Amino acid sequence: MGLFVTLLILGCGGSDGGKTPGIPEGASEGIVQTRDMLLESSMMAIKLSKLDDVNNFESKFPKAVAAVKDKSVVIVWGKTFKEGVTPESAEIMAYEAKAADQGGWVVKNNGELYQMSASDFAAKAPKTSAKK
């Protein structure tokens, strides 16, 4: 639980124009909010298993919900964060849709955001199933 609290504190930044800790430069607000939404759902023991589940988070994470609904961000449904996961063994639980072709940002189950090339993504891509 300590990891999640730390990441939420570091990851939830304002729009002060400066670099916010926990948010890599170049990461879109949609993927950052998706990470934060997934962290909060994990802390609340709410497993996101279908598209309708994100609606409960729309008021707090509007850019994440919009990105998931317009399919620019893909969630691997049913995954949750895990403590003690190393970067090497961390699994992708959400990603920018463009990651497969152009590379992009991913959220891994250790709570971190990573930028991946298309070839790295292809090697570690999760198996997803579309649920509505």
C-alpha positions in Angstrom: 0.0 0.0 0.0 2.9 2.3 0.7 3.9 2.3 -3.0 0.5 3.3 -4.1 0.3 6.3 -1.7 3.7 7.5 -2.7 2.9 7.2 -6.4 -0.5 9.0 -6.0 1.2 11.8 -4.1 4.0 12.1 -6.7 1.8 11.4 -9.7 -1.1 13.8 -9.1 0.3 17.1 -10.2 -1.3 20.4 -11.0 -1.0 22.5 -14.1 1.6 24.9 -12.7 3.6 24.7 -15.9 6.6 23.2 -14.2 7.8 19.6 -14.3 5.7 17.6 -11.9 7.5 14.8 -10.0 6.3 11.3 -11.1 5.2 12.5 -14.5 7.8 11.8 -17.2 8.3 14.7 -19.7 6.4 14.0 -22.9 3.7 11.7 -21.3 0.2 12.8 -22.2 -2.3 13.8 -19.6 -4.5 10.9 -20.8 -1.9 8.2 -20.0 -0.8 9.9 -16.7 -4.4 10.2 -15.6 -5.0 6.6 -16.7 -2.1 5.5 -14.4 -3.6 7.5 -11.5 -7.1 6.1 -12.1 -5.7 2.6 -12.1 -3.8 3.3 -8.9 -6.8 4.7 -7.2 -9.0 1.7 -8.4 -6.3 -0.7 -7.0 -6.2 1.1 -3.7 -10.0 1.0 -3.5 -9.9 -2.7 -4.4 -12.0 -2.0 -7.5 -11.0 -4.2 -10.4 -11.6 -2.5 -13.8 -12.9 -5.2 -16.0 -14.9 -3.4 -18.7 -15.3 0.0 -20.3 -18.4 0.9 -18.2 -16.3 0.6 -15.0 -14.2 3.7 -15.9 -17.4 5.9 -15.8 -17.2 5.9 -12.0 -13.9 7.8 -12.2 -14.9 10.4 -14.8 -15.3 13.3 -12.5 -11.8 12.8 -11.0 -9.9 11.6 -14.1 -11.8 13.1 -17.1 -8.8 12.9 -19.5 -8.2 9.2 -18.7 -11.9 8.3 -19.2 -12.0 10.3 -22.5 -8.8 8.6 -23.7 -10.1 5.1 -22.9 -13.5 5.9 -24.5 -11.9 7.3 -27.7 -9.5 4.3 -27.7 -6.3 6.4 -27.7 -5.5 4.6 -24.4 -6.1 0.9 -24.0 -6.6 -0.7 -20.6 -5.8 -4.4 -20.1 -9.0 -5.2 -18.2 -8.8 -7.0 -14.8 -5.1 -6.1 -14.0 -4.2 -4.5 -10.8 -1.0 -3.0 -9.4 1.4 -5.1 -7.4 4.0 -4.1 -4.8 7.5 -5.4 -5.1 7.4 -5.8 -8.9 10.8 -5.0 -10.5 10.9 -2.9 -13.7 12.1 -6.0 -15.6 9.2 -8.2 -14.5 6.5 -5.5 -14.5 3.6 -6.2 -16.9 1.8 -3.7 -19.1 -1.7 -2.8 -17.8 -2.5 0.2 -20.0 -0.9 1.7 -23.0 -1.3 4.3 -25.7 -2.9 2.8 -28.7 -0.2 4.1 -31.0 2.4 2.1 -29.1 2.1 -1.0 -31.3 2.9 1.0 -34.5 4.8 4.1 -33.4 5.9 3.4 -29.8 4.4 5.2 -26.9 3.8 5.4 -23.2 2.7 2.4 -21.1 1.6 1.9 -17.5 3.1 -1.1 -15.9 1.8 -3.0 -12.8 4.5 -1.6 -10.6 2.9 1.9 -10.9 5.4 3.3 -13.3 5.1 5.0 -16.7 7.5 3.9 -19.4 8.1 5.0 -22.9 8.5 2.0 -25.3 9.5 1.6 -28.9 7.1 -0.2 -31.2 9.5 -3.2 -31.2 9.8 -3.3 -27.4 6.1 -3.1 -27.1 5.6 -5.9 -29.6 7.9 -8.1 -27.5 6.0 -7.4 -24.3 2.5 -6.6 -25.5 -0.3 -7.9 -23.4 -3.1 -10.0 -24.7 -6.2 -7.9 -24.6 -9.8 -8.6 -25.1 -12.3 -5.8 -26.1 -15.1 -5.5 -23.5 -17.8 -2.9 -23.6 
